[in-house]
Amino acid sequence: MHPDARHDRKSLLADIAAWLPKLKTGGWLSGYDYNNVKWPEIVQTIDEGLPNDHPMKRNSSGERLPTICFVLAANDLGLYADMVAVAALSVRRLHPHARIILVTDERTARAIDRRRHALRNVVSEIIVQPTGTDDPFISSRHLRTVLRQLIKGDYLHLDSDVVAVRPLDCGWPKRADLAMARDRNRRGITPLALPGIEKLRAKLGWEFRMDRYLNAGVMFVRDTPGAHAFYAEWHRRWEQTLSLGMWQDQFSLNITSTTDIATIAILPDRDNWVTHSTAMLRGRARIFHFFASTYSDAIPVNTLLGHLINRFQRDGALDEATIACAARDNFPWMNDVRLKYLLASGLYIRAAGLVVPHIIRRIRRCRC
């Protein structure tokens, strides 16, 4: 059933009340213009008109989507605020009724309100938490390490530089307290982390697991005593690293993971696939992770994320067609791609098409 009527709140609620009871079991009530940026009143009205426990808000398996959480600390908003908006909209594309929470500091919250940033309409709720600093790098890590204490229920924390391309309402571990993927989709400690690990081993006597190094960019966290205890210890150890001038939170995350405080499950690479990784991806990616820190002030437009940000800044909307293509091809790049990315994505025919002409030219030169 597809009612096409007025877009004001009163008319929408009247349509829902009139037509929803007429649906048979398994029927669909469809519509359009469900867009948090251009039609926020429609989104709010639909969400209120259909209660959270309505069957239309569940998937076919009956599982429920966890709360989706983002953290943002950006004094001048800019790139990172737009990245969070794009990431949140990629979730909305898959789950229009998702409960999306933005956790931020006081300075960033004021900037969002003052500039009327689109984030106000994209997320479901904004939680403002004092951090005691104006440094956005320190503030964001403070927020991330206390997140479990601020959110009720199970949640999925996503970094600002991710794009969700496949449904997120199933497949998360049910028995572990937390779940994370390996950093940069590699086994063992990544070379970039080794200098910091050696410093912490010398200064604090920390002994890390050499066979595993976890990434905090995608974390599924259950509302359990073990998860709460893990976060309390993570924050305490992060404050120790901060006292040594190391604001990153990944070292403290990984040393906390060596304790028996909580049970930790390892997510498959598809749930946190680092786009510049050369690791071969098994299966279809669910979340692309672009590691914005590897770039400077702009994400290259030859990446899916850079393209989406560019379109969002221009049009105020998400380029859903391009995301659909990226999901279909399992490929988060736009053009001018390198051979290793084609191979990592399993696009062997395209890789062959890139290599064969070079081989033919070499053979011809040799014959001459």
TAPEGI-V924354 format. One record per residue. N is the residue number from 1. RES is the residue in one letter. D_CENTER is the distance of its C-alpha to the mean C-alpha in whole Angstrom. Layout:
n=(N & N)
res=(RES & RES)
d_center=(D_CENTER & D_CENTER)
This chain:
n=(1 & 2 & 3 & 4 & 5 & 6 & 7 & 8 & 9 & 10 & 11 & 12 & 13 & 14 & 15 & 16 & 17 & 18 & 19 & 20 & 21 & 22 & 23 & 24 & 25 & 26 & 27 & 28 & 29 & 30 & 31 & 32 & 33 & 34 & 35 & 36 & 37 & 38 & 39 & 40 & 41 & 42 & 43 & 44 & 45 & 46 & 47 & 48 & 49 & 50 & 51 & 52 & 53 & 54 & 55 & 56 & 57 & 58 & 59 & 60 & 61 & 62 & 63 & 64 & 65 & 66 & 67 & 68 & 69 & 70 & 71 & 72 & 73 & 74 & 75 & 76 & 77 & 78 & 79 & 80 & 81 & 82 & 83 & 84 & 85 & 86 & 87 & 88 & 89 & 90 & 91 & 92 & 93 & 94 & 95 & 96 & 97 & 98 & 99 & 100 & 101 & 102 & 103 & 104 & 105 & 106 & 107 & 108 & 109 & 110 & 111 & 112 & 113 & 114 & 115 & 116 & 117 & 118 & 119 & 120 & 121 & 122 & 123 & 124 & 125 & 126 & 127 & 128 & 129 & 130 & 131 & 132 & 133 & 134 & 135 & 136 & 137 & 138 & 139 & 140 & 141 & 142 & 143 & 144 & 145 & 146 & 147 & 148 & 149 & 150 & 151 & 152 & 153 & 154 & 155 & 156 & 157 & 158 & 159 & 160 & 161 & 162 & 163 & 164 & 165 & 166 & 167 & 168 & 169 & 170 & 171 & 172 & 173 & 174 & 175 & 176 & 177 & 178 & 179 & 180 & 181 & 182 & 183 & 184 & 185 & 186 & 187 & 188 & 189 & 190 & 191 & 192 & 193 & 194 & 195 & 196 & 197 & 198 & 199 & 200 & 201 & 202 & 203 & 204 & 205 & 206 & 207 & 208 & 209 & 210 & 211 & 212 & 213 & 214 & 215 & 216 & 217 & 218 & 219 & 220 & 221 & 222 & 223 & 224 & 225 & 226 & 227 & 228 & 229 & 230 & 231 & 232 & 233 & 234 & 235 & 236 & 237 & 238 & 239 & 240 & 241 & 242 & 243 & 244 & 245 & 246 & 247 & 248 & 249 & 250 & 251 & 252 & 253 & 254 & 255 & 256 & 257 & 258 & 259 & 260 & 261 & 262 & 263 & 264 & 265 & 266 & 267 & 268 & 269 & 270 & 271 & 272 & 273 & 274 & 275 & 276 & 277 & 278 & 279 & 280 & 281 & 282 & 283 & 284 & 285 & 286 & 287 & 288 & 289 & 290 & 291 & 292 & 293 & 294 & 295 & 296 & 297 & 298 & 299 & 300 & 301 & 302 & 303 & 304 & 305 & 306 & 307 & 308 & 309 & 310 & 311 & 312 & 313 & 314 & 315 & 316 & 317 & 318 & 319 & 320 & 321 & 322 & 323 & 324 & 325 & 326 & 327 & 328 & 329 & 330 & 331 & 332 & 333 & 334 & 335 & 336 & 337 & 338 & 339 & 340 & 341 & 342 & 343 & 344 & 345 & 346 & 347 & 348 & 349 & 350 & 351 & 352 & 353 & 354 & 355 & 356 & 357 & 358 & 359 & 360 & 361 & 362 & 363 & 364 & 365 & 366 & 367 & 368)
res=(M & H & P & D & A & R & H & D & R & K & S & L & L & A & D & I & A & A & W & L & P & K & L & K & T & G & G & W & L & S & G & Y & D & Y & N & N & V & K & W & P & E & I & V & Q & T & I & D & E & G & L & P & N & D & H & P & M & K & R & N & S & S & G & E & R & L & P & T & I & C & F & V & L & A & A & N & D & L & G & L & Y & A & D & M & V & A & V & A & A & L & S & V & R & R & L & H & P & H & A & R & I & I & L & V & T & D & E & R & T & A & R & A & I & D & R & R & R & H & A & L & R & N & V & V & S & E & I & I & V & Q & P & T & G & T & D & D & P & F & I & S & S & R & H & L & R & T & V & L & R & Q & L & I & K & G & D & Y & L & H & L & D & S & D & V & V & A & V & R & P & L & D & C & G & W & P & K & R & A & D & L & A & M & A & R & D & R & N & R & R & G & I & T & P & L & A & L & P & G & I & E & K & L & R & A & K & L & G & W & E & F & R & M & D & R & Y & L & N & A & G & V & M & F & V & R & D & T & P & G & A & H & A & F & Y & A & E & W & H & R & R & W & E & Q & T & L & S & L & G & M & W & Q & D & Q & F & S & L & N & I & T & S & T & T & D & I & A & T & I & A & I & L & P & D & R & D & N & W & V & T & H & S & T & A & M & L & R & G & R & A & R & I & F & H & F & F & A & S & T & Y & S & D & A & I & P & V & N & T & L & L & G & H & L & I & N & R & F & Q & R & D & G & A & L & D & E & A & T & I & A & C & A & A & R & D & N & F & P & W & M & N & D & V & R & L & K & Y & L & L & A & S & G & L & Y & I & R & A & A & G & L & V & V & P & H & I & I & R & R & I & R & R & C & R & C)
d_center=(33 & 32 & 33 & 33 & 34 & 34 & 31 & 32 & 31 & 34 & 35 & 31 & 32 & 35 & 34 & 32 & 35 & 37 & 35 & 33 & 36 & 37 & 35 & 36 & 34 & 31 & 31 & 29 & 29 & 27 & 27 & 25 & 24 & 21 & 19 & 18 & 19 & 22 & 23 & 22 & 25 & 25 & 21 & 23 & 26 & 24 & 22 & 25 & 28 & 26 & 25 & 22 & 25 & 26 & 26 & 24 & 21 & 21 & 20 & 23 & 23 & 23 & 20 & 18 & 14 & 13 & 12 & 8 & 8 & 8 & 10 & 12 & 16 & 17 & 21 & 21 & 18 & 18 & 15 & 13 & 13 & 13 & 10 & 8 & 11 & 10 & 6 & 8 & 10 & 9 & 8 & 12 & 13 & 13 & 14 & 16 & 17 & 13 & 14 & 11 & 12 & 12 & 14 & 16 & 19 & 22 & 23 & 19 & 20 & 23 & 22 & 20 & 23 & 25 & 24 & 23 & 19 & 18 & 15 & 18 & 18 & 14 & 13 & 16 & 17 & 17 & 18 & 20 & 20 & 23 & 22 & 26 & 25 & 24 & 23 & 19 & 18 & 20 & 19 & 15 & 16 & 18 & 16 & 13 & 16 & 18 & 15 & 17 & 20 & 18 & 17 & 19 & 18 & 16 & 12 & 8 & 7 & 3 & 5 & 6 & 7 & 4 & 6 & 6 & 10 & 12 & 12 & 10 & 14 & 15 & 16 & 15 & 17 & 20 & 22 & 20 & 19 & 16 & 14 & 12 & 13 & 15 & 15 & 15 & 16 & 19 & 22 & 23 & 23 & 21 & 24 & 22 & 22 & 26 & 27 & 25 & 26 & 30 & 30 & 29 & 31 & 34 & 33 & 32 & 33 & 29 & 29 & 26 & 26 & 26 & 25 & 22 & 19 & 16 & 12 & 10 & 7 & 6 & 9 & 11 & 14 & 17 & 19 & 22 & 25 & 23 & 20 & 21 & 24 & 21 & 19 & 23 & 24 & 20 & 21 & 25 & 24 & 22 & 25 & 27 & 25 & 25 & 29 & 29 & 27 & 24 & 21 & 18 & 17 & 16 & 20 & 21 & 18 & 20 & 23 & 22 & 21 & 25 & 26 & 27 & 25 & 23 & 22 & 19 & 18 & 17 & 14 & 15 & 14 & 12 & 10 & 8 & 11 & 12 & 13 & 16 & 17 & 20 & 20 & 21 & 18 & 20 & 19 & 16 & 13 & 10 & 7 & 8 & 7 & 10 & 11 & 12 & 15 & 17 & 18 & 20 & 20 & 18 & 16 & 18 & 19 & 19 & 16 & 14 & 11 & 15 & 16 & 14 & 14 & 18 & 19 & 17 & 19 & 22 & 22 & 19 & 18 & 15 & 17 & 16 & 19 & 17 & 14 & 17 & 19 & 16 & 15 & 19 & 19 & 17 & 17 & 14 & 17 & 20 & 23 & 25 & 23 & 24 & 26 & 24 & 21 & 23 & 24 & 21 & 19 & 23 & 24 & 27 & 30 & 28 & 28 & 32 & 32 & 31 & 33 & 37 & 38 & 38 & 40 & 42 & 43 & 43 & 46 & 48 & 48 & 49 & 52 & 53)
